[in-house]
Amino acid sequence: MKITVIGSGYVGLVTGTCFAEFGFYVTCVDNNQQKIAQLNQDIIPIYEPGLDVMVAHNLARGRLAFTTAIQESVREADVVFIAVGTPSRRGEGHADLSYVYSAAEEIAAALEGYTVIVTKSTVPVG
């Protein structure tokens, strides 16, 4: 199974790496070119115990990849996880879902067949 994770922050990177560790083929997508370049050089921007070892292990085995190319990644995926940031709106306390909506629009534009879309971002109920 091929999985694409949109967003390579804490949630997306850990989720994608764990799926790769289970044996799935995972592509983590992010629009931050510098972050993707660092991840492809095995430079991990966050700390989670053992994450660096799992990333290196799965990069070496070809089960984990990092890219900015959302269209190609979504087109090839069986499952797409949206794991983008949902910062609080200043003064309102509500989650800003603009990144989730933007990711959903980009995913919709790239879809060519049946694909399961999962929201992994922190989205309020309702």
C-alpha positions in Angstrom: 0.0 0.0 0.0 1.2 3.5 -0.8 0.5 6.3 1.7 1.0 10.0 1.2 1.2 12.3 4.3 0.6 15.9 3.6 2.6 17.9 6.2 6.0 16.9 7.6 5.8 18.6 11.0 5.6 16.6 14.2 2.3 14.8 13.5 3.0 14.1 9.8 6.6 13.0 10.2 6.0 10.7 13.1 2.9 9.2 11.4 4.6 8.7 8.1 7.7 7.2 9.6 5.7 4.8 11.8 3.7 3.6 8.7 6.9 3.0 6.9 8.3 1.1 9.9 5.2 -1.2 9.5 6.2 -1.9 5.9 4.1 0.5 3.9 5.5 2.8 1.2 5.2 6.4 2.5 5.8 9.7 0.9 5.8 12.8 3.2 4.9 16.0 1.4 5.6 19.5 2.6 5.7 22.9 0.8 8.8 23.9 2.8 11.6 23.1 0.4 14.3 23.6 3.0 12.6 21.1 5.4 12.3 18.5 2.6 15.9 19.0 1.6 17.0 18.4 5.3 14.8 15.4 5.7 16.3 13.9 2.5 19.7 14.4 4.1 18.5 12.6 7.2 18.4 15.8 9.2 15.3 15.5 11.5 13.8 18.9 12.6 12.1 17.6 15.7 12.9 15.3 18.6 11.1 12.1 19.2 13.0 9.2 20.8 14.1 6.7 18.1 12.6 8.7 15.2 16.0 9.5 13.7 16.8 5.7 13.6 13.5 4.8 12.1 13.7 7.6 9.4 17.3 6.5 8.4 16.2 2.8 8.4 13.2 3.4 6.2 14.9 5.9 3.8 17.6 3.2 3.3 15.0 0.6 2.5 13.1 2.8 0.1 9.9 2.8 2.2 10.1 6.5 3.1 10.5 9.5 0.8 10.2 13.2 1.2 9.1 15.6 -1.5 7.3 18.9 -2.3 5.5 17.3 -5.3 2.0 16.9 -4.0 0.3 16.1 -7.4 2.5 13.0 -8.1 2.4 11.8 -4.6 -1.4 12.0 -4.3 -1.9 10.4 -7.7 0.1 7.3 -6.7 -1.4 7.0 -3.2 -4.0 4.5 -1.9 -4.4 6.6 1.2 -3.7 10.3 1.8 -3.3 11.7 5.4 -3.8 15.5 5.9 -1.4 16.3 8.8 -1.0 20.1 8.4 -0.9 22.7 11.1 -4.1 24.1 12.7 -2.9 27.1 14.7 -5.2 29.0 16.9 -6.7 32.1 15.5 -5.4 35.2 17.3 -7.9 36.5 19.8 -10.6 33.9 18.9 -9.2 30.7 20.3 -10.6 28.7 17.3 -8.4 26.5 15.1 -7.4 28.0 11.8 -8.3 25.4 9.3 -7.1 27.2 6.2 -4.1 24.8 5.8 -6.5 21.8 6.0 -8.8 23.4 3.3 -5.8 24.2 1.1 -4.4 20.7 1.4 -7.9 19.2 0.6 -8.2 21.4 -2.5 -4.7 20.3 -3.7 -5.5 16.7 -3.1 -8.9 17.0 -5.0 -7.1 18.5 -8.0 -4.6 15.6 -8.1 -6.9 12.6 -7.6 -7.3 10.2 -10.5 -9.0 7.3 -8.9 -10.4 5.9 -5.6 -8.3 7.2 -2.7 -9.0 7.2 1.0 -8.5 10.7 2.5 -7.9 10.9 6.3 -7.7 14.0 8.4 -4.9 13.6 11.0 -4.7 17.3 11.7 -6.3 18.7 14.9 -9.8 19.6 13.6 -12.6 20.6 16.0 -15.7 18.5 16.0 -18.8 20.1 14.4 
